[in-house]
């Protein structure tokens, strides 16, 4: 299947210029059909039935795991399916064997999903939390502050790969090196980077990501990667059907082997099948081509906005992949989003579930345009033309 044919397979592209990909991706016809096929042909429980439909459901579910794990370059037994990034992060939170004096280091750049759980449950699990700041010009974590904070008490560094608010890429490999120097884990929130760029995901202790963004899957899907050497250090605290093998007469709970031990309850079979189909589309396009396409359109939007009087790009010096955050002088960000929507252009406005970012910037939100590989220069020009009209008051 050629690139044009793939790009034309997203139904909403026929009517909308969709630049809200950091929120969720468009859904391809192939993903929709794969989910429908799953529901029609083997829409029964995974791992529960000895009958042929049940066996096929299990087989297809595990095939999907292999497809997604292969795409990430990790072992299938290290990859669990979850509901979303938030769900994955909570699995990590609940499974680490916390000890008195442990410290979690996170940052003011984080989406609430990678900030709020650590703050709210620190007392419950007995760890402390340190929140490191960032540079407002390039949107990068303050590495000097991080190096000061991280020490032998640090148990985990929870860090975003690409800021969902500012679009800035973080020096995650440098952060991993620092963490391992002190024997700490790194949890990488890859919500805005996975599926958009080539990277060695296997070296991090934990990867949390959604299926419904860069991987082109449906809502209600996510992944949790746990490095193999970390598995045995965890204590499962979210158990039930699927993750439990059996309970003995003496009331001993025997759990299943990973990754099934991290998949409690009935899984989202059609969602996982759709996710695997989305990953297959990415493999056909190729990550090199995905990156080039995204970079080309993102650069055109950035350059075009810089030429429009009255537009301020946030974190102007950031190295970014997919996200362009901005404001228009004298026009509320919500009003900008509304005016663009009236022109059939989709963007996101507000604080983007990243309150500390906007506290630092002294703002109540911004406009966020975000790009996927299926966006093109023509759509960028339509967006920029609309922006010129809005800044002129029309």
Secondary structure as UniProt FT lines:
FT   HELIX           3..7
FT   TURN            8..9
FT   HELIX           11..14
FT   STRAND          17..18
FT   TURN            21..23
FT   HELIX           29..42
FT   TURN            46..47
FT   HELIX           52..72
FT   HELIX           76..78
FT   STRAND          79..82
FT   HELIX           85..95
FT   TURN            100..101
FT   STRAND          103..107
FT   TURN            108..109
FT   HELIX           112..114
FT   HELIX           116..125
FT   STRAND          128..132
FT   TURN            136..138
FT   HELIX           143..149
FT   TURN            152..153
FT   STRAND          154..160
FT   TURN            164..166
FT   STRAND          168..169
FT   HELIX           172..181
FT   TURN            182..183
FT   STRAND          185..189
FT   TURN            191..193
FT   TURN            195..196
FT   HELIX           201..203
FT   STRAND          206..210
FT   TURN            214..215
FT   TURN            219..220
FT   STRAND          222..226
FT   HELIX           228..231
FT   TURN            232..233
FT   TURN            241..243
FT   STRAND          244..247
FT   TURN            249..250
FT   STRAND          253..255
FT   TURN            258..259
FT   HELIX           260..262
FT   HELIX           269..285
FT   HELIX           287..306
FT   TURN            309..310
FT   STRAND          311..313
FT   TURN            316..317
FT   STRAND          323..328
FT   TURN            329..330
FT   HELIX           333..342
FT   TURN            343..344
FT   STRAND          345..346
FT   STRAND          348..350
FT   TURN            352..353
FT   HELIX           355..361
FT   STRAND          366..370
FT   TURN            373..374
FT   HELIX           377..391
FT   TURN            392..393
//
